[in-house]
């Protein structure tokens, strides 16, 4: 089939094209179709071409497979008595796997692919998916689709017999059964679904012989381990689709329940309890903890007759023991998750077991280099673990471990007594890993360093927590600034607070080294609180930090606090005090030309000039400095104030395309772009900038930056005489705790205008509504304008 298929862009078929497609699925020739529909053969060919184009395929076989995947054919796969098969009947409805089904049907439509292995750990739903694929392919194999279960097979003779039994072959005479089987298959056109092959790898040559002798036989194999035969196409199967935290703001994704949750709800229906819609957040979290693994979801849902959803979630967080089937609802091989994993574990060599246990200390994946350093893993070890479904290789080059399997390996490692040593090795590696970002100059371009930290943030978080647990201040100091830079740039300040605050409260501060670390923690906590709009709290923490670091004469830390005070005092509209700290920092770096803060305080002085409307002085300073995103933003502000809107827009768009902006930078940039477009009289373009900027809005971090962008939206609403919504927005801005003093001052000037434009009752009602909205409500209202 053609590449880059997107079912969202399928053009609807006409009624006649649907008729032709159905007849293609029934195996009719062009002449048969023409006779049945009383049209010319040339017209049939024209309809075929239209169908191929719309379904994004190249031939009739691909068209039928694609149409089946999309549910466009009127085929009752539940009772296809006219198609030869032995597929097991469904016990529960098949849920999800739309992408996987389409992927595998596309593979089968490729004439060069006859052997596909669905590869994955136990409990992932390989068998269920293979059977569903078999249903979808009924009618495409003249001699049938046959399911060959191998769970109880333990020899090549039994393997041969199992295949012969399902196709109706009875052995006779002195000819060896294998030769009889191959001869029987030689001219057959059929699909063999061979289930659970991992324990029969020693006999895989039989499958190779089948493919060589029988050119029209195709194989769909399920296995926990790759077979490693020439021509094998391995398809790695992961968990069912899950809703992620990034979906929370996506209204389209909120409409549809993810596949994992659907399976949980369906399983819950079969207990004595059901799930109330108000409890769906518990279901989502449970499915996330289980990584979308179908077997684990079924086992967890089975406890609903005894436990609440909250209790099930708590038990899962405590370990794997809850994931069993107390009523023997499943087969012995699947009666609990640990039994499923034990079966695969026994197939690993001792070296592979040791490597996997050590890999289990990683959180949210790892690189080859990290695996080598932390787990002493070779690339050959990693490849074998991929082939045995213990780890997965991602297109990014990273490796991942399903969370339940990671917990299993973690428990195994803990039982050996080596867990702490492995965690320490992990922590030392990531302290070295983050060191370049920790040492980078503030305002320097650190795009690549931050991107690497982003991929491994969960590993960095685990490293911090490990060192905090052991109260290892020297190692925490190695991590602190790299974590601060990453968290600041990626706007994860609330998470920063949650990481640092418990440490601040737990550590002793009895000596000079400990007191200095306390000052450093206070300064970075103040930064994070300021980011989240809690400016008064940030100011109090900065003042505590300054008293400590000044008493210890730590110049770098003094400059850090000065930088924090410069910004937080600006947010509080205390420009004179802010400028004072800018000057004090500038004077200090004059004696410290190699300081990582040199560029930051040079730019702060540009900000001082700008606050005094000394534009020429500001531009002269900027010309002497390296190019930065903040410098570009300041230049744009100067151009805007001078009325040079077109040049300001061009400069800012160029900067956005070439530099790595963090979230507050994006919000500020799109606010300026919206104001510029409005000044140029292009409201449509201004709204487009507002919508682009709101993608970076977040109620937990940088809410004040989002509110600042919403002021541009309010200006546009007033321009367009949408006074009711503008009033709601004004009330929201003036009453939201994260609004800065500057934002309140800027927005409040519109209050009298709006009072004049609306009658008193309308104004009061809109004002009351606006005071009650939260940030997510307001963003939704604006984006729906």
N, C-alpha and C positions, 0 to 999 in steps of 0.2 A: 504494500500500500504506500501511498505517498507520505512523505515525512511531515512533521509539524502539524499533525491533524489536531483540529480544535473543534469539538462537537458544538461549541457555542456559536460557531459560524456556519452551520449547515443550513443551506437554503432549502426551504420546504419543497417536497415533491408535489407535482400536480396529481390529480386523481388518476389520470391515465398512466403517468409514470409509476405510481404506486401499484397499479394493476400489472404493468410490465415487470416490475421488480418482484412481485409475488410469484409470477410465472417463471421468472429466472430462478427463484429459490426452489421451485418445484421441478427444476431440471428441464424445462421446455426449451426447444430450439427456437431460433428466430422465426423459422417457417411455421412452427407450431403456434407461436404467439400471434403471428400475422393471421393465420387461419382462424384462431379462436376470437380475435378481436376485429376481424374483417377489415384489416388494413394491409398496406404493402409491406414487404420485407424491409424495404429501404426506410420506411417510417419507423419500424421496430428498431432498426439500427440507430436512427436519429434519437429515439427515446433512450436507448441504451447509453449513447454518448452523453446525453443530458444527465442521466442518473449517475454515470461515472464522475462527471464534473462536479455535481452537487455533493456527492459523497466523498469526493477527493480520493478516488481510486482509479485503477487502470484497466480492470477487466471484470467480468461477471462474477467470478469466484470471490474476488475482493469485495465487490459490491454487496453480495449476499452476506458475507461475514461482517462487513461494516454495518449493514442494515440490522442484522441480528443483534450486534452489540448495542445499537441505538434503540432497539425495541420497535423497529419499523415494520416487522413482518408478522403476519397473523399466523404464527406457528405455536401450537399448544405443546410446549416441550414437556409438560407434565404427563401427557398420555399419547406419545407418538408411536402408536402400535404398528405403523407401517414402516418404522425405521428399526433395524436390528440393533439391539443393545441389551446390556444387563446392568445399566446404571442404577444405583440404589435410590429408593424413593426418599424424598425429603422428610425429615422429622420436624425441622423448623424452617421457616422461610429463609431464603438466601438473602443476605443483607450486604449492601455496599460492593466494594471491589470494582467499581465501574472502570477506573483507569486500568487496573490490572487485567480485566477481561478484554478491554480493547487492545492493550499492548500484546497480549498473547494471541488474540485472533489475528492481529496484524502479522505477527511472526509466522503463524500457520499459513497465511496467505502468500508468504514468500516461498517460491518453488525450491529455493536452495536450502530451506530449513525443514528438516523432518524429525528432529529430535530435540525436545525442549524439556529441561528439568526445572521444576518449581522448587527452589532451594530456600530453606528456612528452618529455624529451630522448631522443636516440638511445640505444639499448641498454637501455631501461627495460622492455622486454617488452610494448609496446603491441600489436603484431601478434599475439603469442601469446595475449594476453588476449582480443582481439577475436574470434579464431577460437574460443576456448573458449566465449565468450558465444554465438557463432553455433551451436555444438553444443547449448548449453542451450536455445536457442530453436527448434530444429528441431521442426516440427509445429505451431508457433504462427503460421506464415505460410503460408497455403494454397498460394501459388505458389513458395515456397522461400526459401532463404537463400543469398546469392551473395557470394563473395569477389572483390574487384576490386583486384589489385595494380597500383600505379602507379609503382613505382621507375623503370621505363624509359620512362614516358610523359612527353612534353615539350610537348604542344600540346593545344588544346581538341578538335581532330579526333580525336587518339589517345585522349583521355579518353572521348569519346562512343563510339568504336569499342570500347574496353575494356569499357565497361558493356554494350554490345550483345552482345559476344562471350559474356560469362558467362551472359547470360539466353537465349542461343540465337537472337538476332535477326539476320537477314540483310537488309542494306539493298538496296533495288531501286528502279528508276524515277528520276524527276527530283526527287522530294520531298527536301529537305535531310535529311541523316542525323539532325540534332538533332530535327526535327519527327517523324520516324519513331520515334525512341527514346521521346520523350515520349508519343506516341500508344500505343506498345506497353506503356508502364508505366501508362497512365491507369487501367486497371481491374484492375491487378495488386495482389495482397496479398503483398508480399515484403519481405525485409530485404536491403539492400545494405551489405556491409562494405567500405568504401573505404579502402584502406591506403596510407599515406605520401602525404598530400595537400599537405604544406607547400610544395613547389616549384611547385604549380599554383594558388596563391591567386588569380592573375589570372583564373582560369576558374571561380571558386567560384559564380558566378551560375547555372551549369548545375545545381548541386545545389538552389539556391533554386527554379529552374523545375520540377525533378522534384517537389519537395514541394508546390508550388502545383498542379500538373497531376494528380498521382497521390496522392489522399488516403489510400490504404492502403499506400503505400510508406514504409518507415522507414529511416533512415540511421544507421550506426555507422561513424564516420570515425576513423582514427588520423592524428595529425599532431604535428609538433614545434612547430607554431604554430597559435594559435587562428584559425579561419576568419573570425570576425567577422560572421557572417550572423544576421539576425533569427531567433529561435527556436532558435538553437544552445545546447545544454546542454554546457558544457565540464566534463570530469571529469579532474582532474589526477592523474596516476599517479606514485607515488613508488617507492622500492625495495621489495623483498620484506621481510617482517617480520623483525626482528632481535631477538636477546636483548640487553637493555641491562644496565648495571651494577646497576640497581635491581631486576632480576629475580633476582639471585643468592640472595636470601633467600626467594624465593617458591617453595615446594616444588611448587606446581601448575605453575608455568612451567618449573621445572627438569625436569619429567617429559617434556615435549614438546620435540622439536627444532624450532627456528624454521625458517621457510620458506627463508630464505637458506642456512642450513646444509644443509637437505635437498637443495637444488639442487646445492650444491657436492659433496655425497657422491654424488649421482646422476651428476654429470659425472665425478667421480673414478673411478667404476666403469668408465668407458669409456676409461681410460688403462691403462697397464701396472701401475699402483700402486693401492693402496686406502688408506683412512684407518683407522688403528687407533683404537678407542674412547678410548684414553688420550690421543690427540692432539686431541680435540674442542675443547680450549681454543684451539688454533691456528686451527682452522676458524672458530670464533666471532670471533676477532680479525680474521682476514682478511676475513670478510664485513662486519664493522663498518667496517673501513678502506675497503671498496668501497661502503659505503652501501647494501648490499643490491641493487645494480644487477645484473640477471640476466646481461647480456652480459659484464660485468667478471668475474662469478663463474665463468662458463664458461671465459673466457680464462685466469683464474688457475689453475683446476683443471687446465687442459690442460698445465701445466708439471710436474705431479706425476711424469711419467716421467723428468724431468731434475733436479728440485729437491726438497728436503724442504719440508715445510710451514713450518718456521722460516725457511728461505731465501726462500720465496715471500713470507712476511710482511715480511721485511727488504727485499726488492726493491720491494714495493708502497710501503713507507714512503719509499723513495728516489725515487719518481716513477712516471710512467705508462708508461714504455717496456716494462715486462714484459707489459703488457696488450695483447698482439697474438696472432695465430693463425699460428704459424710453419708449420703444415702446411696452410694454406688451408682450414681446417675450415668457415669461414663465408663469406658473400657478400662481394664486394669492398667494399661499403658498410660492412660490419661486421667487416672483417678486423683492425682494432685500434681501441682507444678513441680515439686521437688522430684517426684518419680520420673516425670517427663525429662527433666534436666539430668537426673542421675544416669539415665539410659544413654544420653549423648556424652556425658562426662567420662563414662567408662570406655568410650571409643577414642579418647585422647591419649597420647603418649604421656609419660611422666613429665617430660620437658614442656609439652604443650599445656599440661595442667598448671605447671608452675608459672608459665608466662601468662596464661589467662587470669590466674588468681591475682598476679601483680598488676595486670591491666585493669582489674576491677576497681582500683583506687582512682582511676580517671573519672571525671564527671563531664558528661556531654561531649565525649569523643576525644580524639588525640591524633597527633601526627606521627609519622614514621620516626622522626628524630626523638620525640618524647617517649615513644614506646621503647626505643633502643636504650635511652638513658635511664628510664624509670623501671622497666620490666626486663631489661637485658634481652629484648626480643630482636631476633633477626628478621629480615624480610621474608625468609622462608617460613619462619614460625607464623608470621602474620598471614601469609598466603594460605597456610594449612588451616589456620583458624577461620579464615574467610570461607574456605571450601567446606569446612565442617559446621558452618552456620553459627559459630560462637561470636564472631565479630562481622561487621559489614564494612565494605569499602565504599566510600562516597565519591561522587563525581568531582568534588572539590579536592580530592586527594587525602582527606582525613578518614579516619576509621571511627565507627561508632559501635556501641554494645547496647542491645535492648536492655532496658532498665531492670527487668526482672532477672535476666541472666547476669547482669552486673551485680545485683544483690546476691545472687547465688554464689558467684565467684568471690564476692566480698566475705560472705559467711565462711566459705572454704578457707580463705586466707586467714581469717580471724581464728579459725580452729587450729591452724598451724602455729599460732603464736607470733607470726611474722608481720601482722597488720601494721603495727606502729612503725616498724623499720621501713616498710614499703611506703607508708604515708610520708615519712620523713624524707625519703628519697624523692618522692613526688614534690614535696614542698621545696626542697633545695633546688630542684630543676626549675620550678616556676619562679622562684626568686631570681635566679640567674636570667630566666627568660624575660622578665619584666624590667630588669635593670636598665637597659638602654632607654626605655620610656621614662623611668624614674629620674634619669640624669639629664634628659633633654631640656634645652632652654625653654622657658615659658614663652609662648607665642611663636615658637619654631614650628615648621611644617613637620608633622609627625604622622602623616596619613598611614604609611605602611606599618609603623609600630602600633598604632591604635587599632588598625584592622586585625593584626595578629592577636592583640589582647582581646579583641571582641570575640574572636573564634574560641578563645580559651578562658573566657571570663568565669565560667563555672569552676574550672580548675583553679583559677586564681582565688576565687571565693573560698574553695575548699582548703587551699593553702593557708589563707589568712586565718580561717577558723581553727585549723590544726595548730598553728603557731600560737594563737590566742589561748587555746585550751592548755597549752604547755607553758604559757606566760613567757614566751621567748621574745623579749623586747628587741634584741638585736636583729632577729630575722623579720619581725614585723616592721621595723624601720626600713629594712631593705625593700619591703613590699609597698610601703605606705604611699610614696609619691607616684609610683606607677599606677596603683589603683586609683588614686585621686585624679590623675590626668585622664585615665580612661573613663571613669565615672562621670567626670565633668563634661568631656567631649560628647559622650553618648547619652547625656541627660538622664542618668540613672541615680540622681542625687538621693532619692528616698532610700534606695538600696544601700547607698553609701552611709547614710545615717544608721540604718539597721546593722551594718557591719561594724561601725566604729563605736557607737554609743555603749553597747554592752562591755566592750574592752575598756572604755574610759572608766566605767564604774567598777570593774573587776580587778584591775591591776593595782599593785602597791606602788607608792610614790615616795619611797624612803630615802633615795639617794639622788644625786645630781642627774645621773643618766635617766633614771625613771621620771624625774620631774621634767626634764627636757622632752621626753616622749609624751608626757601629758600635755605639754604646751603644743606640741606638733599635732596631737589628736584634736585638741580644742580648736586649733586654727582651721583644720580641714573640715571638722564638723560645722564650724561657722560658715565655711564656704558652701557646704551642702545645704544648710538651713537657708542661706541667702538665695540659693538657686531655687528652692521650693517656695520662696516668697515670705519666709518667716524672718524678716529683716531685723526686727528688734531682738529676737533671740540670737540671731547671728552676731549682732553688735555686742551683746553681752558676752558671748563666748570669745569673740575676738579680743575684747578688753582683758578677759582673764588670761588668754594666751599671750598677749603682749606683755603683761606683767611678768610672766614666767620667763619668756625668751629674752627679754631685756635684762632681767636679773642675772641670767646665765651668759649674756653677751654673745648669743648665737646669731651672727649676722644674717645668714641665709634664712633662718626662721623669722627674724625680725622683718626682713623684706617680704616674706610670705604674708605675714600679718598685715603689714602696710598695704599690700596689694588687695587683701580682702577688705580692709577698712576703706580704701579708696572707692571700691564698688558699692559696698553696703551703705555707706553714707550718701552716695549719689542716689541710690534707690530711695533713701529717706529724705531727699531734697535738702540735705545739709552739704551744699556744694563748697562752702568755705572750709569746713572740716575735711571734706574729701580732698580738696586741693592741697590742704596742709600735708596730708599723708603722701600725696603724690610728690610734693617737693622734698619731704624728708627722705623718701625712698630714692628720689633722683640724686640728692646730695650724697646718700650712702653709696650708691652704685658708682659714683664718680671715683670713689676710692677702691672699688671692686670691679674693674673693667672686664674680668672674666666671669662675673656672676651670671647665673642663668636668668636673673631678673633684669639684666641690662636693657634688653629690648622692651620688656613690659613697661618699665618706668619711663623710657623715652616716649613710648606711646601715651602713657598717662599724662605727660606734660603736653602732648598734642591735645589731649582732651581738656586740659586746663585752659589752653589757648582758645579752644573752641567754645568753652562755657563762657568766656569773656568776649566772644565775638571777634577775636583776633585771628581772622581767617588767614591772612598772609603769613603771620608767624607760624600758624599750624601747618600750612602747606610747605614752608621752608624746612620745618623739622622733618616732615614726612619725606621730602626729597632726599634727605640724608640717611634714611633708614631702609633696611631690606623690605621687600614687598611682603605684606601679611594681609590676612582677611580683615583684621581690625583696622589696619591702615586704609584698606580699600573702602571700608564702611565709613570711616571718618571723611575720606575724600568725597564720597557720595553725599554725606551730610552737608559739607561745605558747598558743593555744586547745587544741591537742592535749595539751600538757604539763599544762594545767589540767583536762583531762578533758572539755572541752566539744566532743565529737567531732562532733555534728550541725552545730553552727555552723561548725566548722572545714571540714567537707566542703562545706557550702553556699558558704562564702567562696572556697574553692579552685576549685570548679566554675565559679563566676561569673567568677573571674579567668581561667581557661582559655578561657572563651567570649569574653572581651572583649579579651584582650591577646595580643600576638605573643610566644610562648615559643620560645626556641631549644631544641635537642635536650636539653641537660642540664636545662633548665627543665622540659621535658616529663617526663623521667625522674624528676626529683625530685618533681614534682607527683603523678605516678601512684604513686610509692612512698608518699607521705604518704596519698593516697586509699586505697591498699590497707591500710595500717596502721589508718586510721580505720574502714574497713568491718569489719576483723577485730575491732577493739575493740568495735564495735557488734554483733558476733555474726553478721554476714552474710558468711560465707566465699565464697558464690557471687559476690557483688558484689566482694569483695576480689580474687578470681581474675580477674574481668572487668577490673579496673583494672590488674592485673599484665600481662595479655595486651595491653591497650591501650598500656601503657608500653613493652613489649618491641618494639613497632613502631619505636621510636626507638633500639633497641640497635644498637651498631656496634663491631666489634672494633678498628677503626683509631682512632677518636676517641671520647672519653668512655666508654671501656670501664669505667672505675671507676664511672661513673654507672649503667651497666647492672648491674654487680655489686651496687651498693647496692640496686637494685630487686629483685634476686634474693634478697636477704636477706628481703624481705617474702614471697617465694615459699617460702623455707625455713620461715619461721614458720607459714605456712599448712599446709605438709606435716606439720610436727610436730603442729599442732592436729588434723589428720586422721589422725594415726598412720601416715603413710607414711614410716617411719623409714629405709628403705634409700635412697630417693631423696634424702631430707633429708641423709643422711650423705654421699652423693656430692656434693651441692651444697655442703655445708660444706667438704669437702676441696678442692673447686674454688676456693671463695672464699679460703680461707686460703693457697692456694698460687699463685694467679694474680698475676703481677707488677704488674698495674694496681690491685689492691685497696689501698685507703687504710688507714692505721693504724686509723682510726675504724671502718671496716668490719670489719677483722679482729677488733678488740676486741668489737664488737657480736655478730659471728657466733660467736666462739669460746666464748661462755658456754654454748652448746648442746652442746658436745662431750661433756661428762660424761653428760648426759641420754641422748644417742644411744648412748653406750657401754653404758649400763644397759639400754636397750631392745632391743639386738641382741646375739646371742651373739658371742663374740670373732671367730670366723672370718667371720661375715657382715659385721661392722663393718669388719674389715681389708680384705675383698674390695671392699666399697663404697667405702672410703677410697681404695684404690689406683685404682679406676676413676675416681673424681672427680678425682684428681690428674692423670690423663691426658687429661681432656676439655679442648677449647678452648671459647671462648665460644659459637661457633655450635652446637657439640654440646649445650651446656648449655641454650641457648635452645630448641633443638628438643625436648629431653627435657621441659622445663617446659611448653611449649605443647602437647605431646601428652598431658599429664596429664588 
